[in-house]
């Protein structure tokens, strides 16, 4: 029993699961990770742009 159970768990964790719920959850987590990465990149780019504008304002005395 234990060997079969361990085999099934490792097989499932490798992404070979036949469970639709497991595959949907894996896809959803991937999608959330990709969206989060692009949101953070956009936020950092906007912060950098904002900092550049503030430096230019200070440089020209506005």
Secondary structure by P-SEA (a helix, b strand, c coil): caaaaaaaaaaaaacccccaaaaaaaaaaaaaaaaaaaaaaaaaaaaaaaaaaaaaaaaacc
